[in-house]
Amino acid sequence: MRTLALRGGARVAVVATEWHDAFGVVTRGRVQLELRDGQPGPVLGTDAAFWLRGTGVRALRNPGRRTATVRIVTPRTVTGQPTQPVRQLDGGTAMNSMNDTVAGPASGRTSRTHRFRGLVGTGLVATLAAMVATTLAAALARAVGVDFEIPDGGEAIPLGGFAVVTGFFSVVGVVIGAALLRWSARPAERFGWTAVALTVISLIPPLLSGADTATTTALLGLHLVPAAVMIPTLTRSLRTRTE
């Protein structure tokens, strides 16, 4: 019997020949089972027990930020020596002995890097989608007669201007999400509240612009279009990377 400690984001491989008939109990935190096809499996909470033989599980992963521990029981070989059920992936340090086994910080750093890359990739795709959606909506509004003229300067806002502004503030949203993923214990929830608050604040300038009713209404709608794309996408992405 031994204890496997998984620091936040750490991942440990399940090698079939070494985990033969292994039985585990989560004694602290949460542990996610990673399936053979690379898909995420169920997340097991404290006191949950599991067999690994024949389950198609290829790794154990700590999806949270705090250390999780698993008590592992494996049968002894014919020679009386215990099997060695742990092999560390991603450059981490593992100690195969009767003492505690710790999945070290190197694997946690690698996992965090993957999470950041995944979030940024998702955010950039959502940013492009928001830019396209906002520009199309602006073009449609112009087609039905909205001139987008602002009294200050008397010039109409070009369609390219909507794309640039949308892209800039969408990237700001991605940066905020990445910062919360790094430093917040509840990044998805905090991002949701922050993004909604910033969206509400962004509605103030159109109301104070002095533009006609049609332009003001269209500008308000065009602020909500990218928010409807970015906020749910980034919130969902943050949630899947911290569960």
N, C-alpha and C positions, 0 to 999 in steps of 0.2 A: 504494500500500500504506500502511496506517495501523494504529495500535494503538488498540483500544477498551478502556478500563479501566472496569470495573464495580465500584464499591464495594459492600460488603455490603448486600444487599437492593435494590440499584438495578435499574431496568428501563428499557430503551431500545426504542423502537418500530422496527419494520421497515416502512418505506414502500416499496411495490412499485416505484414509479417511480424511487426513489433507490437501492434495493438490487438493481437489475437485474443478474442474473448474478453477484452477490456470492459470494465464496468465503471462508470463515472457518476459522481454526485456533485452538483454545483453547491458549494458551501458559502459562497459570497459573490454578489454581483450577478451579472448575466453573461451567458456564453452562447454564441451563435454557431450552429453547425453549418459547415460549407459542404455542399454536395459535390459529387464526382464531376458533374458537368459544369462546375464553377458557379452554379446558381446559389444564392443564399438560402439556407434552410431555416428551420425554426429557431427562435431565440428562447433559451431555457433560463428560467429564473432560479433564485435560491431554493435549495432543497429538491430541485428536479433531478431525476436519475435517468441514466440512459445506457444502453448497450451499444457497442460500435460494430460488433460482428454482423456482417451482411446488410448493413444499413446504407452503404454507398456514401458514407461521409469521408471526405478527404482532408478536412482541417477543422480546427476549433478556432474561433475568433472572438475577441472581446469587442463588442460593438460600442461600448461605453467609454468613458474617460477615466473611471476609477478601476483599480485592480480587481479582477475577478479570480476566484480560486476554485479549483476542481479537485476533489479527492478521487484518485484513480486506483482501482484494484485490478491486478492482472495475475493470471496463474503462473506458477513457477515452472520452469523447464524440468526435464528429467534429471539434470545434473544438480538441481536444487537452486540454481542461480535465477534471480528474478529477470523477467523480460524487461526490455527498456522501451517504454511506450512513447517516448517523446523525442521528436526531432524538430529542431527550430528552423523556420524558414526566414527568408528576407534578411539574412545577415545577423540575426539575433544570437544571443548566447543561451545555451541550454545545458543543464547538468543532469546527466543520466545516472542517478544514484538513488539510494534509499532516502536521501534528504529531499528537501523541497526543490522543485524544479521551477525556475523563474524564466518566463519569456521576457527577454530584456528590452531596453528602450530602443535599440536599433530597429527592431521590427516595428515598434510603435511609431518611430519617425517615418519609416517607409510607408506604413499604413496611412499616416496623416498626410504624407505627400500625395498618395493616391487619392485620398478624399478631396484634397484641395484641387488637384488636377481635374477630378470628376466634376466638382462644383463649378470651376472656372469654365470648363468645356460646355457644360449645360448652360451656364449663364451667357456665354458668347453666342451660342445658338439661339437662345431666347432673345438676346439683344438684336440679332439680325431679324428675327421674326417680328419683334416689336417695331423696328424701324420700317419694315415693309408694310406692316398693318397700319401704322400711323400715317405713312405717306399716302397709301391708297385711300384711307379715310379722308385725308385732307384733299386729295384730288377729287373724290366724290363730292365733298362739300363745296368745293370750288365749282364743280360742274353744275350744281343746282343753284348757284348764284351767290355763294358766300365769297366776299372779296378779300377777307383777311387783312383789311387795312387798319392800321393802328394810328390814332390821331397824332401821337408823337412822331413827327417826321413825315407822316402821311403816306408811307410806302407800304405796299402789300408784302406779307410774309411769303417768301418763295417756298415751293414744295421741298426743295433741298434743305431749307432751314429746319423744317420739321424733322427730317431724317437725322440731321446732325445733332440737334438738341436731344432727340429721343435716344440716339446712340450714346451720347455723353452721359446722360443721367442714368441710363440702364447700366452702363459700366460702373458708375458710382454705386449702384445697387449691388452689383456683383462683388465689389470691393468690401462693402459693408457686410455682405453675407460671409465672405471669406474671413473677415476679422471676427465675426461672431462665432464662426466655426472653430476658430483658433482659441478664443478667450472666454466664450460663454458656455455654461453648462447646459443651457436650453437655447441653442442658436435659432432653431426654426421658429419657436414661439416669439422670441425677441425680435427676430427679423420681421415677422409678420406685423407686429405692432409698430415697429419703427417705419416700415415701408408705408403702411396705411397713414401714419401721422404725416410723413413727408408728402404723400400724395395729396392729403387734405390741404397742407400748406401751399402746395404748388397751384392750387385752384384760386388762390387769392389774387395773384397778378392779373389774370384775365378779367376778374371782376373789377379791378381798379384801372384797367387800361383805357377806359373811356371809349372803347370801340362800340359799334352798333350791336343791337341785340343778336343778330344772326352770327356775327363774328365771335362775340363773347360766348354764345352757346356752343359754337363749333370748337372754340379753343378749349372750353371745359371738357367737351367730349374727347378731344384729342389728347388731353392729359390722362383721361381714364383708360384709353385704349392700351398704351404700353404698360400701365399699371396692371391691367387685367391679364397681360401676358407674363410680365416679369414676376409679380408677387407670388402667384400660385406655383409657378415653375421653380423659383428659387426656394420657396418654403418647403415644397415637396422634396427637392434635392437635399436640402439641409436635414430634413427629417430622416430620410433614408440613410444618411451618412452618420447619424448619431444614435439610431435605435439599436 
